[in-house]
Amino acid sequence: MTAALLAASLAAVVLLGITAGVHVSGVAALNPALRALDPLTYVAVKQSADRHFPALMKPLTLTGLGALLAQTVLAALQGQPGVAGPAAVGLLAAVVALVAVLRGDLPINQQMATWTGGDPPADWLTWRSRWERYFLIRTIATLVAFVAALTGLSFVP
């Protein structure tokens, strides 16, 4: 059973590490680059990104969450509190990230998808700022989940 815990822990670390890396690059590089664009170009690039990123991020997010759940449950069943505790914290953080996606990112993306490139709404900057706030919450929560999974991995016997 320790092999299963090790496999789940490694999977959680790898999947959450990739996810966190994508998010951090978004906060640190992509979002500032998008902010520098004029409204028409911003809308075109954001709509294109919103069509392409889900194919990458949905499987990473869901399999990372599943691996973290497996790490938590297996560690608890094996009486490994050094693994189960951090993994549970990571699982909570991953759920927070998922809620940020479902309640913030996706609804805002759906709203932005209705904009025509030649005529973004007058309050488009408000929508962009709101989306960036949810994305930052998602990024921080994903980083916490990654660090927690990594911490748990360090205690796997």
C-alpha positions in Angstrom: 0.0 0.0 0.0 3.0 2.3 0.5 3.7 2.0 -3.2 0.2 3.3 -4.0 0.7 6.2 -1.5 4.1 7.0 -3.2 2.5 6.9 -6.6 -0.4 9.1 -5.6 1.9 11.6 -3.9 4.3 11.7 -6.9 1.3 12.2 -9.3 -0.1 15.0 -7.1 3.3 16.8 -7.0 3.9 16.5 -10.7 0.4 17.5 -11.8 0.0 20.3 -9.3 3.5 21.5 -10.1 2.7 21.8 -13.8 -0.6 23.5 -13.1 1.0 25.9 -10.6 3.7 26.7 -13.2 1.2 27.5 -15.8 -0.7 29.8 -13.4 2.4 31.5 -12.2 3.5 32.2 -15.7 0.0 33.6 -16.4 0.2 36.0 -13.4 3.9 37.0 -13.9 4.0 37.2 -17.7 0.9 36.6 -19.7 -1.5 38.9 -17.8 0.9 41.8 -17.8 1.5 41.3 -21.5 -2.3 41.2 -22.1 -2.7 44.4 -20.1 -0.4 46.2 -22.5 -2.7 45.5 -25.4 -5.3 47.8 -26.9 -8.9 46.7 -26.2 -9.5 45.2 -29.6 -6.3 43.1 -29.5 -6.9 42.1 -25.9 -10.4 40.8 -26.7 -9.1 38.8 -29.7 -6.2 37.3 -27.8 -8.2 36.5 -24.6 -11.0 34.9 -26.6 -8.4 32.7 -28.4 -6.7 31.7 -25.2 -10.0 30.9 -23.6 -10.7 28.5 -26.5 -7.3 26.7 -26.3 -6.4 26.6 -22.6 -9.3 24.3 -21.3 -7.9 21.4 -23.4 -4.7 21.6 -21.3 -6.0 22.9 -17.9 -9.2 20.8 -17.4 -7.4 17.5 -17.4 -4.4 18.8 -15.4 -6.7 20.4 -12.8 -9.0 17.4 -12.4 -6.3 14.7 -12.4 -4.2 16.8 -9.9 -7.3 17.1 -7.7 -7.8 13.3 -7.9 -4.2 12.5 -7.1 -4.3 14.8 -4.1 -7.5 13.2 -2.9 -5.8 9.7 -3.3 -2.7 11.0 -1.4 -4.9 12.2 1.4 -7.1 9.1 1.7 -4.3 6.6 1.3 -2.2 8.4 3.9 -5.1 8.5 6.3 -5.8 4.8 5.8 -2.2 4.0 6.4 -1.9 6.1 9.5 0.6 8.5 8.0 -0.4 11.9 9.6 2.8 13.5 8.2 1.5 12.9 4.7 -2.3 13.1 5.4 -2.2 16.4 7.2 -0.4 18.4 4.4 -2.3 16.5 1.7 -5.6 17.5 3.4 -4.5 21.1 3.5 -3.6 20.8 -0.2 -6.9 19.2 -1.0 -8.7 22.1 0.6 -6.6 24.6 -1.4 -7.2 22.7 -4.6 -11.0 22.9 -3.9 -10.6 26.7 -3.4 -8.9 26.9 -6.7 -11.6 24.9 -8.4 -14.3 27.1 -6.9 -12.4 30.2 -8.1 -12.5 28.7 -11.6 -16.2 27.7 -11.5 -17.5 30.9 -9.8 -15.1 33.4 -11.3 -12.9 32.4 -14.3 -15.3 30.4 -16.3 -18.4 32.7 -16.0 -16.2 35.7 -16.8 -14.7 33.9 -19.8 -18.2 33.0 -21.0 -19.1 36.7 -20.8 -16.0 37.8 -22.6 -16.7 35.2 -25.3 -19.8 37.2 -26.3 -17.8 40.4 -27.0 -17.2 41.3 -30.6 -13.6 42.3 -31.3 -14.7 45.6 -32.8 -16.9 46.6 -29.9 -15.9 45.5 -26.4 -18.2 46.9 -23.7 -17.4 50.2 -22.0 -16.7 48.4 -18.7 -14.3 45.8 -20.2 -11.5 46.9 -17.8 -13.7 46.0 -14.9 -14.3 42.5 -16.3 -10.6 42.1 -17.0 -9.7 43.2 -13.4 -12.3 40.8 -11.9 -11.0 37.9 -14.0 -7.4 38.7 -12.9 -8.5 38.7 -9.3 -10.1 35.2 -9.6 -7.0 34.0 -11.5 -4.7 35.2 -8.8 -6.8 33.4 -6.1 -6.7 30.3 -8.3 -2.9 30.7 -8.7 -2.2 31.1 -4.9 -4.5 28.2 -4.0 -2.8 26.0 -6.6 0.6 26.9 -5.3 -0.5 26.1 -1.7 -1.9 22.7 -3.0 1.4 22.0 -4.7 3.6 22.9 -1.7 1.3 20.8 0.5 1.5 17.8 -1.8 5.3 18.2 -1.9 5.4 18.4 1.9 3.3 15.3 2.2 5.5 13.5 -0.3 8.6 14.2 1.9 7.0 12.2 4.7 6.1 9.1 2.6 8.0 6.2 4.1 
